[in-house]
Amino acid sequence: MIIFLLSGFPAHAPNLIVIGYVDYEDLLKRKRRTAFLRLYDFTTKRFTPSDDPAYEYQD
């Protein structure tokens, strides 16, 4: 699942946030999940990862 969020106010630059997770099964048939949250920097035109471990993790 991936969700794109665009927020901001007229007086501020907009924020583009991509949040999601990937569920998969490894070679030993264990179920795994990788979650992520990326913030888009309009100046550098790159996504940067969140510093919050609640949004950036691997099971």
Beta strands, then each sheet from edge to edge (+ up, - down):
strand 1: 2-7
strand 2: 15-25
strand 3: 31-41
strand 4: 46-49
strand 5: 57-58
sheet 1: 1+ 2- 3+ 4-
sheet 2: 1+ 2- 3+ 5-
end
